[in-house]
Amino acid sequence: MSFALLDLPPEIIINILLFLPAPSVLMCKGVNHYLQGLISDSVEVQYYIRCNIAGQLDNRHCHLSANERLNQLLTREDRWQELTLDFDKTFEVPFMTSGIYDLTGGTYLLGHSSRKSLHYTYLPSEPDQEVVWKEIYSDQTIIDMGLCVYEHDLLAIITTQRASADQPDLPASHEIRMHLNQVSTGMRHPEAQQPVISIMNTLWERPAVGIEIVGDNLVLVLAYYENAHKPNDHVFIYEWKTGRLKMKFSAPYHSYSGLLFLTQDIFLLPNTNTGTLEYWRIPYNTSEATPHQPFFVLALPQLRQDRTFGHISCRAEPNPSTNSHHSPKPFYADPRHAIAIFSVTVRSGVRPELPAIFHHPHLSSTFVFFVHRSSLLDCLVQFSDSVSEDDEPPAIPYSRWGQPICRWFAAEAFPTRWVTTTAGQRCVIIPDMGTESNKAPIILLNFNQMDVARVLVAEKHDREAKIRQDIQKVKEREAERALRHQAMDQSEGSGGINGGDDDDYYEESVDALSESGEDGDISDSPSTGLVEAERPSHLRSRHRRRVRAMQLSDALDDSQHCFASLVHSSLPYTVCSTRKRHAFHGVLLDEERILGLRTNVIQRITKVHIFHYG
């Protein structure tokens, strides 16, 4: 006896659908009325589809029902689409801050100016929740730290202290240590077998630190900027739970400053000296050979001969993770599709054709570019012939990989002091107005391609509605004119019609139609149709004038002539700004909220304004 798939009980069919990619589930709606009704009426399937459209993953550790999760997701996405506030509140920072800060997993951390303690707070998700600060003390000088809140409830603190002087005749050295603490308790982390790890001894006290934690792996970069002795940069990879050093290597001065995890065992290092993005693989265990070089390399756009890369920083939030066990949220941003932001500083070099008096080696320009983590991973497949575990891999020119997946901006519009400005596929900025009296709107960029498709559909509908309105106005004018002509023809002593009126009428019609405007071609891709088909009615009916889609290819505004040729980029995005203007010195972003920062005359944070969206 044979049976068809649709003969199975509905709950089994729903479970099967949940194993399909979301676009395939939507396509199943067109098979027949039974599947259409099953998919439309199933809260579980609708929640799965909405998560996919919003770039979210379900948190299986959350105990809310599927209906509650779906409602929270729809409400949150609706607020973010036009920056419609849930609530806002302001709090003072009750201590003098240092330059150490972070925002991740709903946790906001600030260093104390003494560099002997860190203060952190769980930011409110409800308007009646208060900001309560916790503090972790250290008897050593704190250089920097790294947070991994949702996956491991982990805070890694990097410190420095004067090493014991066994040989007084030698230069003083400093010991760099790493302390592994639990965020929730502030105590040593219970899973860390070696909660204090000695990293290295160095002649210089305070290196710049790059640190990221994913799974069992912790990658630490130590570098010294503007050091006259030009010491090497150092990279360490630890298995933080055991304290085992899995891998380490050095690089020439001014090579590395930050890093980006692509997967749990692949990380990316921007190399300032070579102007490249290096892919490194972390060995699984000690039996594997330790890599001594990257296995894949992407080149940044080529600079002019009198320019050099001064600094390259990067970030993508959230990191790839094994779970979100410590997150109370029903869903979280898909790390694979998170947008990565790269801040690139280009310095002007010596120009041999000019006298020495005109040399300005410290003049610099800053640029920002965005690319999805998934796109950086896809390059490994697209250029698989250039992957090499043994030999030095060739650098793939930007012209071959970069334009379709990147979006570049001159950083005049992107104050680069604050790095925690992205979460998921969103980025928040506020223009630097220069003075206290000037105010500016907060601007939100969204690189979610499903959101781009949604906005394109909305813009298309707006234009079509405008055209219909204009055509109706033309018809009404035509009818009115015809009646006027008829009345004039019937009146005694009619003198005829001015011949210029028809031309004027034609020009008015053209002007009315042209007001609808066109900003670019509308995408007819399947995803555009799916977004429109699956958009809730309360979203379809809303006229969205404050959100715009930017999808055309663009050449970077390189007014300082830093690059050897035009830098093109095409990654589509949407842009929205707040109605209200603000006088903030910076803005930060996490998955729920925007933080507006106020600083004092020495650039220390004194006040924080929370804008909560859900």
N, C-alpha and C positions, 0 to 999 in steps of 0.2 A: 504494500500500500504506500503510495507516494503522497507527499503533502508539499504545499507551497510555503514560502517564507511567511506570507501573511496569514497562514493558518495558525501560526504560533500565538500564544497569549500576548496581549498588548504589552504587558510589563517586560516580557522577554524581548520583544521588538524594540522597545524603548532602550533597553540595555545595549542591544546591538547598535542602535543609532548613536549611542554615546561613545562608541569606539571609532566612529567615522570622523574624518575631518569635517569641521562645521560647514564649509561650502557644499560638501557632498550631502550632508543632512538637509540643507536647504533645497538642493536639487531633488531630493526624494519627495518633497512636497508636490512636485509636478507629476508624480507617477499616477496617483489616483486620489479620489476624494477621501478614502479611508486613511491613507498615509498623511494627507494634508491635515485632516482633522486630528489625527494622533499627535503629529508634531506640534500643531498650533495649540492643542489643549494640554500638552505635557509641560508642567512647570520645570521638570528636570531638564528636558530638551531645550526649552526656551532659555533657561539659565546658562546652559552649556553654550548655546549660540551667542548669547549676549556677552558672556565672558570672552569668547573668541573675538567678537567685534571690538570689544573694549581693550583687547590685549591683556586680559587678566587670566590667572589660573585659580582654580578652586583650592581653598585651604581645607584639606580633609580633616584637620584637627579641630576645626570650628564645629560647634554643636547646633548651630542654627539650622532651621528647616530650609529646603530648597526655595520655598516661596518667600521666606524672609530674606534670604540671600539675593534673590532676584529683585525684590523691591529695593533693597539697599543699593544694589548695583545700578538699577535704572535711575534712582534718585540722585546718586552721586554723579553719574555720567551726565545727567541733565544739568546739574549745577556747574560742572567743570566746563561744559560746552560754551557757556556764555559768562562764566565767572559770576554766577549767581550765589551770593553768600548764604551759608548755613548760619554762621554766627562769627563774630569777631571780638577780640579782647586784647588788651595791652597789659604788659607787665614790665616792671623795672628790673634790671639786673643788679642785685644787691651786693656786688663785689666788683673789684677792679679786675678786668679780664686781660688775658694775654692774647697772642695771635692764634692760639690753639682753639679749634672749634670743629664740630661735625653735626650733621643732621641725618639720621637714618633710623628706620624702624620706629618712627614716632618718638625717638629719643634725641633731645637737643643737648649738646655737650659744649662747655666752655672751659678753657683753662684759666687758672688764677694767675694774676700778674707776678706772684712770688715764684711761679713755676714749681711749686711744691704740692699742688693739689689740683684736682679736676672736679668741676661741678657739672651735674647733669640732671635733667628732669624729663619725665614722661609728659609730653604735650597733651593738653586736654582735647578730647573728642566730643565732649558735651559742654554746653555753655556754662553749666554750674560747677564744672571741675576747676580746681585751682592749680596753679603752678607751684609745685613743691620741689625744692632743690635737694639733691643728695650730694655728698662730697667724699672723694677718695683722696687720702693723704699719702705723701711719699717723702721719705727722708733723703731722697736723691733728686737731682734736678730733672724735671720732666721735659723732654724734647718734643715729643709728639705721641700720638696714640692711634689705634685702629679699632673700630667697632664692628661687631657681627652680632646684632641683637636678635633677630628673629630665628636664625639658624642655631646659634650656640649660646646666646645670652653672654657673649664674650666681649671683654674690653682688654686689649693688649696695650700696655703702657711702655713706651721707650724712654729710658732714663740715661743720664750720664753722671759719673762721679770721678773724682780724682783717684787714680790707681795708686796702690801702695808703692812707696818709693824705696824699693830694695837696692837700687843703684842711684844714689843721689847725684852722681856726676852726669847722668843721662837726662835728656829733656823729659819734663813731666808728661805722663800719658794719662789718658782718660778711658775708663771702662764703660762701654755701652751695654746696657742690660735691657731685657724685655720681661715685663711682669704680666702674668695672665690672671685677670680678675673676672669675677662674675658681675654682670651689670646689675642684676636684681638685688644682690646682697652687698656688693662692694668688696666682698672677701675674695680670697684666692679661689680660682675656678676649680670646682670639685673634679672635673675630668682631666685637669692638667697634672700629669705625673711629675712634671718639673715646672712649677709655677714661676720660678725665676730662672731665666736663661742668660748666661753671659754671651754676648754676641761677638765683641771684638775689643781690643785695646787700640787706641788711636792717639796721635799727638794733638788732635784738634777736638775741642770740647763738644761742639754742637753741629752735627751733620744735619742736612736736610733729609727728611724721612718720607718715603713712600711705603705704604703698607696696605695689604688687602688680605682678607681671610675668606676662604671658600672650602667647605667640607673640612677635611683634616689638614689642608695645606694653608700655610701662612707664608706669604712672600714679602720680604723686607728689602727696600732699597735705601742705601745710605750714600749720600753724595755731599760734596762741599762746593757751594757756589761762590764764585768770586774769591777763591782762595789763591793767594799768590804762589803757594807751593804746588798747586795743581795735583793734589793727591787723587789716586784712582777712585772710581765709584765701585761700590760693592753691592752684590745681590745675594741674599740668603733665602733659601726655601726650607721651612721647618714643617715637620709633622707636629703640630702644636700640642696634641694630646699626650704624646710621649716625650716631646722635647728633642726628638731626633732631627739632626741636620741632614736633610735629604740631598741637598745640592747647594753649591755656592760658586760664584765666579766674580771676577773683577773686570773692569773695563776702563779705558782711558778717561781721564778727567773730563767732565762735561758731557758724558754720554747719556746718562739716564737721570730721570727725576721722578717719574711716576710709572704706574703700571695699570693694566686692565686685564681682568680675568675674562677669557672667552668661553672656556668650559672649566670644569673642576680640575683638569690637568693640563690646560693650555692657557698661557698668559701672554700678553702683548706688552712689549717695552718700546716706547718711542725713543729713538736714538738721535740725540741732538747733533752729534758730530757728523753722522752720515745722512741725516734727513730721511730716515726710514722708520717703518713700523716693523719691529722684529717679533716673530712668533716663537715662543719657547715652550718646550714640552717638559712637564715634571715627571720624573721616573716614579713608577708605582711603588717600588721597593728597592732595597739596596742591591739586589741581584741584577737590576737593570743598569746598563751603562749610563753614566752621567753625561748629559749633553754638554758640549763645550762651545756650541754655536747655535744660533737660531736655525730652525728647519724650514722657515719660510719668511720672505721679506717683501714688504710693499714700500715703494718709494713715494715720498711726498713730492709735490710739484717742484720742479727744478728752480733754484734761485739764480739771480744774476751773479756774475763773478765777484762783484764787490759787496755781496750780502752773505750772511751766515745765519744759521738758526741759533737763537739765543737761549730759548727755553721752550719745552713742549710738555704740557701737562694734560692729563686725560681723566675721565671719570664716566662710569655708567652705573646707574642705580635701578634695580637691585643687582647684586652679584648672582651668578649661577649658584644654586644651593641644592642640597639634598632634601630639605624639608623646611617648613616654617612652623616648627613645633612650638616655638615661643611666641607666635603671633596670635592675638585674639581675633583678628580680622577674618571675615568669611572668604576673602579673595585677595590676591596680591598680583602685582605687575609681573608679566611673563619675562624672566630675565633674558631669555634668548632674543626677544625683540626689543629690549631696552635700547634707547638711543644713547650713543656715546658722544661726549663732547670733548673736543681737542682744542686747547688754547695754544697757539703757535706764535712765538715772538721771533721776529726777524730783525737782526742788527745790521746796520750799515757798516761796511768795512772800509779799509784804507783804499783810497782812489789814487793810484799811482800818477794819474795825469794831472792831479792838483798838487800845489805846494802843501807842505806839512801843516801849515796854519789852517788849512781848510779841512783837515781830517777830523771826523767826528765819530770815533769808533763806538760810542755808547748810545748814539741815536738808534731808536728801534721803532718798529711797527708791530702791532699785534693783530692776529686774525683768529677766527674761530671756525671750525668746521664740525659738522654733525654726520654721523653714520651709524646705522643700526648694528648692534652686536651680531645679529644673524647675517648681515651682509659681509662682515669681516670673516665670519666662518664660511660663508658660501664661496669666498675667494679661494679657499683651500681646494674646493671641488673644481671651480672654474679654471684655475691655473695649477692643476694637480701635477703637470709635468715639471713645475718649478719647485715642488716640495722635495727637500733633500735632507735626510737624517745624517748622512755621512759627509758629503762635500758641502762647501759653502754655497748656499742657494743664490741664484741671481735675483736682483731686486726688480720687481714688476713695476714699470713706469706708471705714474699716475694716469697718464692718458689712456692706459689700457684698463685700469680698474676703477678709477675714482669718479668720473663724471656722473654716471647714472645713479650712484648710491650715496653720494655726498652732497652736502649743501654748505657752501663757504660764505662767510660774512667778514667784512672789515670790522674790527672790534671796537670802533668808536661807539657803536650801538650796544656793545656787550661789555660792560665793566667786568674785568677778569679777576678782580681781587677775590671774589667769592666763588668757590668751585662747586658747592653743593646746590646747584641750580637746576638739576635735572632729576626726574623721577619717572620711571617707566619710559614712555615715549614723549613726555612733556618737558619743556624748558621754560623757565621764567626769567625775565629780565626787566630792569627799569633803567631808562637812560640816566646817565650821570649829568645832572643839571648844573653842577658846579657851585651853586650858592644855596643857602638855606631857604631863601624866599621863593625860589623856583620849584615848581611841582611838575610831576609827570605821571602818566598812567602806568600801571603795571601791565606788561605785555606777556602773553602766554603763547608759546609755539607748541604745536602738536604734530608730531611726525608719524602718527598712526595713519597708515594708508587707508584704512577703512573709514576713518574720520574725514580724511581728504575726499574720499568718494562721496560720503554723505553730504559734505558741504557743497561739492560740485553739483550734486543733484538738486540741493536746495537753491543754489544760485541759478541753475537752469530753470527751475520752476518759477523763481522770482522774475527772471527775464521774460519767460513766456507769459506770465501773468501781466507784466508791464506792457508787453506788446499787445495783449488782448485788450487791456484797458485803453491803450493809445488808439487801436483800431476802432474800438467802440466810440471813442471821442471823435475820431475822423468821420465815422458813419453819422454820428449825431450832428456834426457840423455840416455834413453833406445834405442831410435831410432838412436841417434848418435853412441852408442856402437854397435848396430846391423850393421850399415853401416861400422863401422871400422872393425868388425869381417869379414864382407863380403869381404871387400877390402883385408884383410890379407889372407883370404882363397884363393882368386884369385891370389894373388901375388906369384911369384916363390920363393921357398925356405922358405915358411912360417913355423915358428917354433912353432906354437900353442899359446895358451893363458895362461897367468899366472893364476894359480888356485886361488890365493888370491884376484884377482880383483873382483870376484863376491861377496865375503864377504865384501870388502870395499864398493862396490856399495850398498849392502843391508844396511850397517851401515849409509851411507850418506843419503839414503832414509828415514830411521827411524829418523835420526837427523833432517832432513828437516821438516818432519811431526811433530816432537815433539816441534819444535819452535813455533807452533801455540798456545800451552799451554792451560790448563784448570784451572780456578780459582774457580770452583764450579758448581753445577748443575744449568741449566737454568730453570727458572720457566715457566711452561706451563699453568699458570692460564689464565682464560678468559681475565683478565685485560691486560696481556701482549699482547695478540693478538689484543685487541681493541686499545691499544696505537699505535701499529705498523700500524694498518689499518687506523687510523685517523691522523697519523703523516704527516705533509706537505712534499711534494716531496723534497723541498730544505733542509729539515732536514734529510730525509731518505738517501739522497745521501752523506751527510757529514760524513767523517770518524772521529769519535770522540775518539781520543786517550787520551785526557786530562781528561776525566771524567770516573771514575771507580765506579762500584756498589759493595757495601759490604753487603752481605746478610747472611753470615755464623754465627752461634752462636759462642760466644766468652766468655772466662773466663777473668774476670778483672785482670789486672796486679797488684796484691796486694803484692808488694815487702816488704812493712813494716808490713805485717801480721796483718792487722787491723781487718779483718773479721773472724768470727768463721769457715766459710767454703767458698769454691769457690763461687764467685758471677758470675752467667752466665746471658748473655743478648743476644737478637737475633733481635732487631728491625733493619731492613735493611735501608740503606741510600746510597747516592752517595757522592763522594768527588771529588772536582776539585780545582786546585790551579792556581794562576796567573803565567804567564810566567816570569814576572819581579819580582825581589826581592826588599824588602823595609826595611828601618830601622825605623820602627814605634814602639812606646812603648805600643800601644794598637790599636784595631780596634773595631768599632761599626757598627751596621747594622740597616737600616730601609727598608721599602718596595721598595724603589727606588735606594738606594745607600749604599756604604760602606764608612765609615769615617776612615782615618788613623790618629792617634794622635801622636803628639810629645810633650814631657813634659820637664820641667827643672829639676834641681838637687833636688828640693823639691817636685817633682812629681805633679806639677801644669801644666795644659794644656797650651801650648804656640802657637801651630800651628796645623791646621787641613787640611788634604788633602781629597778632595771629589772625589770619583770614582762613576760616575753616570751610571746606566744601564737601567733605565726606569721604 
